[in-house]
Amino acid sequence: MKFVTVSQIEPAPLSNIPNHINPPPPPIKIDGNLEFKVAHILDSKLDQRRRNPLLYLIQWSGYKGTPDEYSWMPASDLENAAELVSEFHSLYPGKPGPCTRL
């Protein structure tokens, strides 16, 4: 019989456990506010029923495969993702953006 000491045991990566979903990352604090990391901006649209009509379809970092992976967010909530917004509009200049006339 062979015995293994605890120092020789390595934890299994969680991603290899069948039917296991890693918990999403916690929010980070920016200027005293809790914020979640944006992985990608996928689309934009105008919703005239809203006070701030410009919305972006966000893919959240760390939420892959969960019901919360995607959501429509108002442009006003993305001030800390200005670089991603700019990148999105450089790739898709015809999509609604901050300068779109209502």
Rosetta constraint file for C-alpha pairs under 8 A:
AtomPair CA 4 CA 8 HARMONIC 6.54 0.50
AtomPair CA 4 CA 9 HARMONIC 7.47 0.50
AtomPair CA 5 CA 9 HARMONIC 7.13 0.50
AtomPair CA 12 CA 16 HARMONIC 7.30 0.50
AtomPair CA 12 CA 17 HARMONIC 8.00 0.50
AtomPair CA 13 CA 17 HARMONIC 7.48 0.50
AtomPair CA 14 CA 20 HARMONIC 7.25 0.50
AtomPair CA 14 CA 22 HARMONIC 6.91 0.50
AtomPair CA 15 CA 20 HARMONIC 7.09 0.50
AtomPair CA 15 CA 21 HARMONIC 7.43 0.50
AtomPair CA 15 CA 22 HARMONIC 7.23 0.50
AtomPair CA 24 CA 62 HARMONIC 5.20 0.50
AtomPair CA 24 CA 63 HARMONIC 5.52 0.50
AtomPair CA 25 CA 61 HARMONIC 7.97 0.50
AtomPair CA 25 CA 62 HARMONIC 5.93 0.50
AtomPair CA 25 CA 63 HARMONIC 7.96 0.50
AtomPair CA 26 CA 36 HARMONIC 7.36 0.50
AtomPair CA 27 CA 34 HARMONIC 5.56 0.50
AtomPair CA 27 CA 35 HARMONIC 5.05 0.50
AtomPair CA 27 CA 36 HARMONIC 4.67 0.50
AtomPair CA 27 CA 37 HARMONIC 7.37 0.50
AtomPair CA 28 CA 34 HARMONIC 5.43 0.50
AtomPair CA 28 CA 35 HARMONIC 5.27 0.50
AtomPair CA 28 CA 36 HARMONIC 6.31 0.50
AtomPair CA 28 CA 37 HARMONIC 7.86 0.50
AtomPair CA 29 CA 33 HARMONIC 5.30 0.50
AtomPair CA 29 CA 34 HARMONIC 4.50 0.50
AtomPair CA 29 CA 35 HARMONIC 6.09 0.50
AtomPair CA 30 CA 34 HARMONIC 6.35 0.50
AtomPair CA 30 CA 35 HARMONIC 6.72 0.50
AtomPair CA 36 CA 60 HARMONIC 7.40 0.50
AtomPair CA 36 CA 61 HARMONIC 7.79 0.50
AtomPair CA 37 CA 60 HARMONIC 6.18 0.50
AtomPair CA 37 CA 61 HARMONIC 5.51 0.50
AtomPair CA 38 CA 58 HARMONIC 6.66 0.50
AtomPair CA 38 CA 59 HARMONIC 6.22 0.50
AtomPair CA 38 CA 60 HARMONIC 4.70 0.50
AtomPair CA 38 CA 61 HARMONIC 5.45 0.50
AtomPair CA 38 CA 81 HARMONIC 7.34 0.50
AtomPair CA 39 CA 58 HARMONIC 7.52 0.50
AtomPair CA 39 CA 59 HARMONIC 5.48 0.50
AtomPair CA 39 CA 60 HARMONIC 5.09 0.50
AtomPair CA 39 CA 61 HARMONIC 4.51 0.50
AtomPair CA 40 CA 58 HARMONIC 6.01 0.50
AtomPair CA 40 CA 59 HARMONIC 5.14 0.50
AtomPair CA 40 CA 60 HARMONIC 7.05 0.50
AtomPair CA 40 CA 61 HARMONIC 7.98 0.50
AtomPair CA 40 CA 84 HARMONIC 7.16 0.50
AtomPair CA 41 CA 56 HARMONIC 6.66 0.50
AtomPair CA 41 CA 57 HARMONIC 5.87 0.50
AtomPair CA 41 CA 58 HARMONIC 4.79 0.50
AtomPair CA 41 CA 59 HARMONIC 6.27 0.50
AtomPair CA 41 CA 84 HARMONIC 6.77 0.50
AtomPair CA 41 CA 85 HARMONIC 6.97 0.50
AtomPair CA 41 CA 88 HARMONIC 6.40 0.50
AtomPair CA 42 CA 56 HARMONIC 7.35 0.50
AtomPair CA 42 CA 57 HARMONIC 5.40 0.50
AtomPair CA 42 CA 58 HARMONIC 6.11 0.50
AtomPair CA 42 CA 59 HARMONIC 7.07 0.50
AtomPair CA 42 CA 88 HARMONIC 7.57 0.50
AtomPair CA 43 CA 56 HARMONIC 5.68 0.50
AtomPair CA 43 CA 57 HARMONIC 4.98 0.50
AtomPair CA 43 CA 58 HARMONIC 7.65 0.50
AtomPair CA 43 CA 95 HARMONIC 7.57 0.50
AtomPair CA 44 CA 54 HARMONIC 7.14 0.50
AtomPair CA 44 CA 55 HARMONIC 5.53 0.50
AtomPair CA 44 CA 56 HARMONIC 4.32 0.50
AtomPair CA 44 CA 57 HARMONIC 6.02 0.50
AtomPair CA 44 CA 95 HARMONIC 6.22 0.50
AtomPair CA 44 CA 96 HARMONIC 5.86 0.50
AtomPair CA 44 CA 97 HARMONIC 7.20 0.50
AtomPair CA 45 CA 53 HARMONIC 7.97 0.50
AtomPair CA 45 CA 54 HARMONIC 5.95 0.50
AtomPair CA 45 CA 55 HARMONIC 5.37 0.50
AtomPair CA 45 CA 56 HARMONIC 6.57 0.50
AtomPair CA 45 CA 95 HARMONIC 7.32 0.50
AtomPair CA 45 CA 96 HARMONIC 5.70 0.50
AtomPair CA 46 CA 53 HARMONIC 5.06 0.50
AtomPair CA 46 CA 54 HARMONIC 4.71 0.50
AtomPair CA 46 CA 55 HARMONIC 6.13 0.50
AtomPair CA 46 CA 96 HARMONIC 6.71 0.50
AtomPair CA 47 CA 53 HARMONIC 4.63 0.50
AtomPair CA 47 CA 54 HARMONIC 6.52 0.50
AtomPair CA 47 CA 55 HARMONIC 7.27 0.50
AtomPair CA 48 CA 53 HARMONIC 5.35 0.50
AtomPair CA 49 CA 53 HARMONIC 7.01 0.50
AtomPair CA 52 CA 74 HARMONIC 6.68 0.50
AtomPair CA 52 CA 75 HARMONIC 7.61 0.50
AtomPair CA 52 CA 76 HARMONIC 7.44 0.50
AtomPair CA 53 CA 74 HARMONIC 7.31 0.50
AtomPair CA 54 CA 74 HARMONIC 5.96 0.50
AtomPair CA 54 CA 75 HARMONIC 5.70 0.50
AtomPair CA 54 CA 96 HARMONIC 7.29 0.50
AtomPair CA 54 CA 97 HARMONIC 6.92 0.50
AtomPair CA 54 CA 98 HARMONIC 7.35 0.50
AtomPair CA 55 CA 72 HARMONIC 6.01 0.50
AtomPair CA 55 CA 73 HARMONIC 5.33 0.50
AtomPair CA 55 CA 74 HARMONIC 4.45 0.50
AtomPair CA 55 CA 75 HARMONIC 5.53 0.50
AtomPair CA 56 CA 72 HARMONIC 5.36 0.50
AtomPair CA 56 CA 73 HARMONIC 5.32 0.50
AtomPair CA 56 CA 74 HARMONIC 6.36 0.50
AtomPair CA 56 CA 75 HARMONIC 6.43 0.50
AtomPair CA 57 CA 70 HARMONIC 6.77 0.50
AtomPair CA 57 CA 71 HARMONIC 5.63 0.50
AtomPair CA 57 CA 72 HARMONIC 4.42 0.50
AtomPair CA 57 CA 73 HARMONIC 6.45 0.50
AtomPair CA 58 CA 70 HARMONIC 5.45 0.50
AtomPair CA 58 CA 71 HARMONIC 5.41 0.50
AtomPair CA 58 CA 72 HARMONIC 6.11 0.50
AtomPair CA 58 CA 73 HARMONIC 6.92 0.50
AtomPair CA 59 CA 69 HARMONIC 5.65 0.50
AtomPair CA 59 CA 70 HARMONIC 4.64 0.50
AtomPair CA 59 CA 71 HARMONIC 6.93 0.50
AtomPair CA 60 CA 64 HARMONIC 7.65 0.50
AtomPair CA 60 CA 68 HARMONIC 7.75 0.50
AtomPair CA 60 CA 69 HARMONIC 5.42 0.50
AtomPair CA 60 CA 70 HARMONIC 6.28 0.50
AtomPair CA 61 CA 69 HARMONIC 7.77 0.50
AtomPair CA 62 CA 69 HARMONIC 7.96 0.50
AtomPair CA 63 CA 68 HARMONIC 6.34 0.50
AtomPair CA 63 CA 69 HARMONIC 4.71 0.50
AtomPair CA 64 CA 69 HARMONIC 5.46 0.50
AtomPair CA 65 CA 69 HARMONIC 6.60 0.50
AtomPair CA 73 CA 77 HARMONIC 6.75 0.50
AtomPair CA 73 CA 78 HARMONIC 7.82 0.50
AtomPair CA 74 CA 78 HARMONIC 7.30 0.50
AtomPair CA 75 CA 79 HARMONIC 7.50 0.50
AtomPair CA 75 CA 98 HARMONIC 7.98 0.50
AtomPair CA 78 CA 82 HARMONIC 6.67 0.50
AtomPair CA 81 CA 85 HARMONIC 6.35 0.50
AtomPair CA 82 CA 86 HARMONIC 6.10 0.50
AtomPair CA 83 CA 87 HARMONIC 6.11 0.50
AtomPair CA 84 CA 88 HARMONIC 6.05 0.50
AtomPair CA 85 CA 89 HARMONIC 6.33 0.50
AtomPair CA 86 CA 90 HARMONIC 6.20 0.50
AtomPair CA 87 CA 91 HARMONIC 6.35 0.50
AtomPair CA 88 CA 92 HARMONIC 6.05 0.50
AtomPair CA 89 CA 93 HARMONIC 4.94 0.50
AtomPair CA 89 CA 94 HARMONIC 7.85 0.50
AtomPair CA 89 CA 95 HARMONIC 7.04 0.50
AtomPair CA 89 CA 97 HARMONIC 7.18 0.50
AtomPair CA 96 CA 100 HARMONIC 5.64 0.50
